[in-house]
Structures are given as C-alpha cells and as structure tokens.
Amino acid sequence: MIIGIDIGSHKIVALMGEGLPGGGVRVVGAGHAPAEGIRAGEVVSVEDAAGAIGACVERAERLAGDTFDSAMIGVTGAHVVGTANRAAVPCGRRPRPMDATDVERVLEVAGTVPVEPEREVLHVLPRSYRLDGGSAVDSPIGMEGFRLEAEVHIVTGSLGAFNTVRRCLKLADIDRYRIVMSTLAAAEATVTPDERELGVVVVDLGHALTGIACFADGAIVHTATLKIGGKHLTNDLAVLFQTPFDQAERLKKTHGHVLPEHDDDRAEVDIVPFGEEQVRSVRRRDVSRVLAARADEMASMILAEIERAGFGDHPPAGVVLVGGGTELKGLPHRLQESWRVPVRVGRPTQVAGLTNAAKSPDHAAAVGLLMWAVRGVPDAAVPNVSTNGHAVPLGGMFGWMRETLLPRRDGRRG
C-alpha cells in the first residue's frame, strides 16, 4: 500500500492506494488537513507542519482500514527550479550495441551538474538519446554506435527546505518515502500521452504559488514556480473592499468570477468591512473586475514561462489547469481567450475506488504521486533517503532504468 502526501500552501492532502493493471490506481483512503506551519510551500513551523501531516495520514489510514508501506511526498516552493543538460560518453573504438550499463553511465554524467552547496538535485528526468550525433531516439538499447548522448531535465531545490520537510516526516513517523515536485506529479495523473507528444503545458494553480510543467516530444522540457496564486486574488478583494481576509475568501468563492462582461450593473453582493457591524453592498461587477485584473496578470506571467519553454505562445495541445485555483468561475474561459489556445481543467484519470475524493483537479498531485510510484516514472536522480539514512527502493533502486529501457504500460516512453 502506498500513500501520496501533497504538501500544499493551503491544505495537505493524503491519498492511500494501490496499483491497477495499466498504470492506474485504486484509492482506498483519504485525509485532508489545513496546511498549518506551511507558508508558500515551505515549512515555517516544524511542529505544526508535522502535526498536520500526521493528522492527514491518520485519517487516510482510518478510512482505508490499513497502513501504508511507503510514501510519495509532493513538494512545491519558489526555490524549486528546472534546467536542461546534456552529456555524451564514448562507447569504444568500434560501433557496438548499447546496453543498460551505457544508458546508466550517460544519465549519470548528464545528471552531474555543478550546484551550490545549499541546493539539492531532486529529479533527473531523461528527455532523449542520440547515437553518434544522429536523430533523437526513445531508447538506444540494441542500437550500434561509437558515442551515446543523453539530454535530461534536472529539477533542483533548497537543501534546507527539503531537509526541513524530512524533519517533519520523521516527527510524523514516516520513514520510507520519495520526494517529488508536485506539479510533475499532477501532470502524471492528468496529461495524456498524445498531449505530451504534441506539446502541452500543465499549470498548477495553488493557494500561494503556481507551478508550471511543459512537455514536448513525450518528455518534460521546462519547469518553473511562480510566486502568485489564489490568495493573491483574495487579498485584492480584501484590500480594495476593506474587508477581512476570510470575508474576502467567502466573497470570492460565493460570488466571484472573472467574466465581468456577464454581470448586470444592478447586481449587488453584501460584505462586512473592517470596523463595521452592518453589511455594505457592492456591485458584483466591481468584484469580478478586480478578480479579472489579477487573473490577467497571472496569465501574462504564465505565458512568459511558456515562451521560455520554446513554445512561443501556442503549445499545440494547449494548457491543462490543475489545483484549487481552477475553482474560480470563468477562469478557464478567460485564460483560453487570453492565450488563444485550448484550456481544459485537468481531472485525474485511471482512478478507481474513492473517485469522488480523487477526481477533482485539486487532488491531481496526490493521485499523481501514487501513479509516480506505481508506474515507476523514469528518474535517474540519486534516490531520496529516508530519515534513518537508508535509500528508499519504491519498486527497486533501478526501477527508473527498467522503465527507460522497456515499453511503458501507458504508451509513454521513458
């Protein structure tokens, strides 16, 4: 039994499940808790965060009637960044067929990049291979050549932030785990092989942060994290209408949307300003205009990251929205109009069991964490270690190698 724990800025989600044929998962337990001790994806109080994680796990285990064997931990934060790298290794004086050892060697070299002492490599994800400078291939195994090249996507983050998460996990009695970038996990649960091949962008709209993952030719090509999220929309309402944050959040969820052109000028909603006991009416169109302005700013920032990924401004398969921010009414439509590309809300697929808990866009990362383990997503990074210092196999230390070399059950290449 595996548990996926997505540590967000607003809430922590834990889903327990097991693998199904074809790379799907059956969810048998779920737990949620406010993200106490966590701010903008980073732990600011170890005791509070550990307590919230422990509460989530306890609820999931109680509902499942079972305990878990290993955990997948989803993390985010502005410190989590991605970069591309490539490397080549000689394979002999004469052309010969490539084998698993050659692939392991070139990935090890490609994943070895200079990083500051305060940073840690989280992922080394294979993108493509080439033999003797030829065209990109999915797997070089069995192909002959003198020199093997590999291109990888490397995700790094703050060593201190990751170690603080590890401290929280230890206090929550979780000692067998792997750490995964939450946005990549959400993509695992919501993006189809065809979308990955054509070119697609996953936008994870969180409470304080927005994660971005861009795919092309079946592989990850760009990751980024922006310091903007749903709380900024709420904060705009709180400031402009001079109302407490919880009142602004309720206003956003109950009456908020980002299509002010659809509002009647006469429609009003009630708020309770600071220092006043009586309600005051404001035009609903004014509320939607505030939210639309912030949504447009978010759209511009996300588009800049999409352009950095090399898509220009038109990823062929469009954009997939996940995360709690997708709940804002009209947001997919406004983003589609702004970007001029298809935009859809990403809901996890290939999920059985507690589908009501698992198929919402704000649970995509937690479901994807389970799938990451079940499918053995290729990752040549040094395995994350448990709090007792032992590497966590989660399907074998070289599970990523098997998946790189053998056909995937879901049709994706490694």
Secondary structure as the mmCIF struct_conf table of DSSP 4:
data_model
#
loop_
_struct_conf.conf_type_id
_struct_conf.id
_struct_conf.beg_label_comp_id
_struct_conf.beg_label_asym_id
_struct_conf.beg_label_seq_id
_struct_conf.end_label_comp_id
_struct_conf.end_label_asym_id
_struct_conf.end_label_seq_id
STRN STRN1 ILE A 2 ILE A 7
BEND BEND1 SER A 9 HIS A 10
STRN STRN2 LYS A 11 GLY A 19
TURN_TY1_P TURN_TY1_P1 PRO A 21 GLY A 22
BEND BEND2 GLY A 23 GLY A 23
STRN STRN3 VAL A 25 PRO A 34
TURN_TY1_P TURN_TY1_P2 GLU A 36 GLY A 37
STRN STRN4 ILE A 38 ARG A 39
TURN_TY1_P TURN_TY1_P3 ALA A 40 GLY A 41
STRN STRN5 GLU A 42 VAL A 43
BEND BEND3 VAL A 44 VAL A 44
HELX_RH_AL_P HELX_RH_AL_P1 VAL A 46 ALA A 64
TURN_TY1_P TURN_TY1_P4 GLY A 65 GLY A 65
BEND BEND4 ASP A 66 ASP A 66
BEND BEND5 ASP A 69 ASP A 69
STRN STRN6 SER A 70 VAL A 75
TURN_TY1_P TURN_TY1_P5 ALA A 78 HIS A 79
STRN STRN7 VAL A 81 PRO A 90
BEND BEND6 ARG A 93 ARG A 94
STRN STRN8 ARG A 96 PRO A 97
STRN STRN9 MET A 98 MET A 98
HELX_RH_AL_P HELX_RH_AL_P2 ALA A 100 ALA A 110
TURN_TY1_P TURN_TY1_P6 GLY A 111 GLY A 111
TURN_TY1_P TURN_TY1_P7 PRO A 117 GLU A 118
STRN STRN10 ARG A 119 LEU A 131
TURN_TY1_P TURN_TY1_P8 ASP A 132 GLY A 133
STRN STRN11 VAL A 137 VAL A 137
BEND BEND7 ASP A 138 ASP A 138
STRN STRN12 ILE A 141 ILE A 141
TURN_TY1_P TURN_TY1_P9 GLY A 142 GLY A 142
STRN STRN13 GLU A 144 GLY A 145
BEND BEND8 PHE A 146 PHE A 146
STRN STRN14 ARG A 147 SER A 158
HELX_RH_AL_P HELX_RH_AL_P3 LEU A 159 LEU A 171
TURN_TY1_P TURN_TY1_P10 ALA A 172 ASP A 173
BEND BEND9 ARG A 176 ARG A 176
STRN STRN15 TYR A 177 MET A 181
HELX_RH_AL_P HELX_RH_AL_P4 SER A 182 THR A 190
HELX_RH_AL_P HELX_RH_AL_P5 PRO A 193 LEU A 198
STRN STRN16 VAL A 200 LEU A 205
BEND BEND10 HIS A 207 ALA A 208
STRN STRN17 THR A 210 ALA A 216
TURN_TY1_P TURN_TY1_P11 ASP A 217 GLY A 218
STRN STRN18 ALA A 219 LEU A 226
BEND BEND11 LYS A 227 LYS A 227
HELX_RH_AL_P HELX_RH_AL_P6 GLY A 230 LEU A 240
TURN_TY1_P TURN_TY1_P12 PHE A 241 GLN A 242
HELX_RH_AL_P HELX_RH_AL_P7 PHE A 245 HIS A 255
STRN STRN19 HIS A 257 HIS A 257
BEND BEND12 VAL A 258 VAL A 258
HELX_RH_3T_P HELX_RH_3T_P1 PRO A 260 HIS A 262
BEND BEND13 ASP A 263 ASP A 263
TURN_TY1_P TURN_TY1_P13 ASP A 265 ARG A 266
STRN STRN20 GLU A 268 ILE A 271
TURN_TY1_P TURN_TY1_P14 PHE A 274 GLY A 275
BEND BEND14 GLU A 277 GLN A 278
STRN STRN21 ARG A 280 ARG A 283
HELX_RH_AL_P HELX_RH_AL_P8 ARG A 284 ARG A 308
TURN_TY1_P TURN_TY1_P15 ALA A 309 GLY A 310
TURN_TY1_P TURN_TY1_P16 GLY A 312 ASP A 313
TURN_TY1_P TURN_TY1_P17 PRO A 316 ALA A 317
STRN STRN22 VAL A 319 VAL A 322
BEND BEND15 GLY A 323 GLY A 323
HELX_RH_3T_P HELX_RH_3T_P2 GLY A 324 GLU A 327
BEND BEND16 LEU A 328 LEU A 328
STRN STRN23 LYS A 329 LYS A 329
TURN_TY1_P TURN_TY1_P18 GLY A 330 GLY A 330
HELX_RH_AL_P HELX_RH_AL_P9 LEU A 331 TRP A 339
TURN_TY1_P TURN_TY1_P19 ARG A 340 ARG A 340
BEND BEND17 VAL A 341 VAL A 341
STRN STRN24 VAL A 343 VAL A 345
BEND BEND18 GLN A 350 GLN A 350
STRN STRN25 VAL A 351 GLY A 353
BEND BEND19 LEU A 354 LEU A 354
HELX_RH_AL_P HELX_RH_AL_P10 THR A 355 ALA A 358
BEND BEND20 LYS A 359 SER A 360
HELX_RH_3T_P HELX_RH_3T_P3 PRO A 361 HIS A 363
HELX_RH_AL_P HELX_RH_AL_P11 ALA A 364 ARG A 375
TURN_TY1_P TURN_TY1_P20 GLY A 376 GLY A 376
BEND BEND21 ALA A 381 ALA A 381
HELX_LH_PP_P HELX_LH_PP_P1 VAL A 382 ASN A 384
STRN STRN26 VAL A 385 VAL A 385
TURN_TY1_P TURN_TY1_P21 THR A 387 ASN A 388
BEND BEND22 GLY A 389 GLY A 389
STRN STRN27 ALA A 391 ALA A 391
BEND BEND23 LEU A 394 GLY A 395
TURN_TY1_P TURN_TY1_P22 MET A 397 PHE A 398
HELX_RH_AL_P HELX_RH_AL_P12 GLY A 399 LEU A 405
BEND BEND24 LEU A 406 LEU A 406
TURN_TY1_P TURN_TY1_P23 ARG A 409 ASP A 410
BEND BEND25 GLY A 411 GLY A 411
#
